[in-house]
């Protein structure tokens, strides 16, 4: 069974339109699918009623930004009512937060000699949710850096001038918005936060206490040792496994759309339990 519950379209920082993403999912043999754009349901909304959506088993999805302690965390919402007041209010709040963060990033870049970043990033984002990749792309286009990697290494990555985390809601508020919208909250890519084992367990415990029900055990290309560790973590916390490619665009070493769930060492997944949250 080929599934994918973590993907991105042009509605946030992906390279493909929602329509193109569905075509690619169908070509990959996907039968259960979610578009989980950052802090917006626009990608899902654009294609939810299409024939292709039915063919790949599309459900509602989103990847919401939040704060836990001093760390930015991402929580995936699946199977929710996208028109529910709680979800619409959270997306609106995060859209405003992204605009505020963009202004702060631009201000900080101005102080290190890079001018015009806000206008450039907004133009590059268009109708998409603005984020650091739009700043990075603009910086490459304008010769400030030679590559996206350099933009993050020097200016936008963790601990750099454009690393702004202060505007996100709490993890409990984000999980609450998903559950109040009859959806399932999944902790995305737990190992990407680079927490110690003790802090990771504390994060998982707080996530579950807030109403979270799922843990992403596979995210794109990751070593088998990480999969084993996350399966054990999910079991210990009694969280339901979820998987996804975290697909954004095609590149040589990037993940492809679709995950073969039959090859993974678990036999129950979040998509099997979604109806219980409706």
Secondary structure, 3 states (H helix, E strand, C coil): CEEECCECCCCCCCCCCHHHHHHHHHHCCEEEEECCCECCCHHHHHHCCCHHHHHCCEECEEEEEEEECCEEEEEEEECCCCCCHHHHHHHHHHHHHHHHHHHHHHHHHHHCCCCCHHHHHHHHHCCCCCCHHHHHHHHHHCCCCCCHHHHHHHHHCCCCCCCCCCCCCEHHHHHHHHHHCCCEEEECCHHHHCCCHHHHHHHHHHHHHCCCCEEEEEECCCCHHHHHHHHHHHHHHCCEEEEECCECCCCCCCCCCCEEHHHCCCCCCHHHHHHHHC
